[in-house]
Amino acid sequence: MKFGVHYSIGVNANPEADDYIQVAQKAEACGYHSLWLGDHIVIPEKIEAAYPYSADGAAGFPRRAPFPDPFVMLGGLALATSRILLGTSVIVIPYRNPLAVAKAVATVDLLSHGRFQFGVGVGWLKEEFDALGEDFAQRARQTREYLHIMKAVWQAEPTSFSGEFLTFSDIHTVPLPVQKPHPPIIFGGESLPALRRVADLGDGWQPGTASLKALSKSVPQLTALMAERGRDYADLSVSALSAAGPLLRKPEVIPQLSALGVQELILFMTTADTHKTLTALEDFAEKMMG
């Protein structure tokens, strides 16, 4: 099993650049496989939308939690590291113009010498959509079209496209990604529509939980959806999020997750304290990765 680190919230409440760099360099030095940052452009003070990853639907993160622009930050981290993969978990695709995102992805892939992992999702925070002037109801259709646009401009030039949301003719967008045909597109989510998006457009899947119960239901569904499209579930890169504590207390779940096709476990760092995150990374690596 490989292990990665998700640390959007695992830095000080008012972090400096060195907080992000220290965690990235520590993770690489300890032998972690990947590093992930989340995506919020704004966080509304009042949130009524149901958070997908809490039992009661409440968004438990602080409203002033730091969320730097993930492309800018990962570009910086690319220059501060040399081996560890760098990913977004996840970019909310409908928040931004897809041509601008395609350029940002290609640029981070360039800076990292082909280490970028493009984690994507449709989003859940309606109040954030509202603040950005985006239509929450059409986010799934936008996500599909925007990803088709990105794939098109990454693989051919000049590129033309005619769709529901965007139309253009004979454009160039250079540089192209280092990875060919493009960085892996890794979908988050476990709902049936999310699994269909993985089967249709994904190179990988990153469910928001490492729960054996949840994955035991989702994996057969995704396997069947992949087979319907002439694709093999075993060809996907599959990673799942987990706190470090449960894995340390019950390491026997790791081979069970592996049997479900999970190839990597992403440790979700939630303590707003950079020093504690650095200590946790070292402790987990010594006990589980030695």
C-alpha positions, 0 to 999 in steps of 0.5 A: 500500500502506498500512502499520501498526505492531504493537508489543506487544513493541516497547517497553522490558522494563518500559515506562511509559505514555509508551512506548506513547504515544510510539510511537502518536504517532510512528506517527501523525505519520509517516503510518502507517495503523494501530496494533495491540496483542496479547493475553495475560492471562498467559504461562506460564513453561513452554510446550509448545504449538506457536507458529504463527509460528515455523519450529520451533514454539518461542515465542521471546518473553520470558516476562516480555514486557509485555502490558497489557490491550489494551482499556484501553491502546487506550482511552488511546491513543485519547485521545492520537491523532486519526487513526490506526486502533487495533486488536487483533492479536488478541483471543483470544475464548474468554478472556473473557465475550463481553458484557464484551468487547462492552462493551469494544469499544464503549467503545474505539470511543467513545473513538476516535470510530470508529477501532477495528479488532476483530482476533480469533482462537481462540488457540493457547497451551493453557497459558494456557487452562489457567491461565485455567480455559478449555477449549482443546478447545472454543475454536473453537465458543466463538469462533463463538458469542461473536462471534454474541453480540457482533454481536447486542448491538451491533445490537439492544436489548433482546437475547436469545440462547440458545446452547451456552455462554450464554443470556440474555433482554432485556438492554441494553448501552449504549453501542453502537459508533460504527461501524455495525453494529459495528467491523470483525471481522478474523480472524487465521490461515491454517489452513483452519478459520481461513479458514472463520471469515473467510468466515463471520463476518469483515469482514477477514483478517490472516494472520500472515505476508506470505510470498508462498508462504503467501499464494499458497496461502491466498488462492485457498482463501479466495476460494473459501470466500467465493464459496461463501457469496455473498461477494467476497474483494475486499470484505475488508480484508486486512492482513499482518504483516511485519518492516520489514527484508525490505520495505526489502531487497526492496521489489519484494514489495510490488506482488506482495502487493498483487496477492494482495489485501493492502491493508496491511502491519503492521510487527511491532516486536520489539526491546524498546527504545522508542527503537529502535522510534521510530527504525525507524518514522521510517527506514521512513517516510522510505524507503518512505512518502515 
